[in-house]
């Protein structure tokens, strides 16, 4: 059995999925811990208020489909995020108009901005804070490409397939997203506008917890 905290790779995943398909609860739990936080953050980028419900629906669909599943880890994650994208689309089609929740100006005056430097913000940023930054800074397509690459840990080919685009479009969109995100963080970040920049903003250990 895979150790609880051992990172998933293709070899570990192949053994794990066999056990999960056989109904092993510990194997299913390991998959849940690897996937659910990623899916939840992905959904929060587009639908923060309904994220918990949608992510729960995604996991139920994943659990129901495990017995018929086979393949590599990246293909499995691509399958999971394809379910997440469909659930998001379903939610948008069926959602009724929501009331807004206005906040009084006095709330903000009572919460002055902190005097942190740019470097401190980047160094101390949690995984969720970084995802929130992506959501409010980037256009929808750029945010989706970046979150699929980071949270889904998907390669360009799988992201292109999920989004119905070609690989070059994904690369260009990712580059533009990283440049825009770097610019939003300030001049010091612009020189790092590549995947290494994302690794610094969203540390690997913070992406799935």
Secondary structure, 3 states (H helix, E strand, C coil): CCCCCCCCCHHHHHHHHHHHHCCCHHHHHHHHHHHHHHHHHHHHHHCCCCHHHHHHHHHHHHHHHHHHCCCCHHHHHHHHHHHHHHHHHHHHHHCCCCCCCCCCHHHHHCCCCCCCCHHHHHHHCCHHHHHHHHHHHCCHHHHHHHHHHHCCCCCHHHHHHHHCCCHHHHHHHHHHHHHHHHHHHCHHHHCCCCHHHHHHHCCHHHCCC
